[in-house]
């Protein structure tokens, strides 16, 4: 038979499970944003950080693969 303590324990366990799922989604979104920003900075040969690094490596006589 269910008593009040058991019901409260079940409700709390369900809330914790929902919070873990929400945290996973938040982490996935943060990772996606970081990847998008990294892609914007490091792609291309003439603009952004990738272009700067490529220019410096070329000036030093190193070819990027």
Phi, psi and omega in degrees: 000142181275133173248178185298320180296319181294318180296316179297323178295318179294318180295316180297318179298321179293321179294319179297319179297319179295321180293323178296320178296319179295321179296320180298319179294319179297317178297319179297319179294320178297316179298319179297320179293318179298318179296318180296317179293317178299319179296319180295323182279325190256005177258160180090154182253351184241345184233162174074188182294323179299319178293320178298313180297317180298318178298316180294319179293321178295318179296330180275356178085019179254128179264134178278140181282000000 
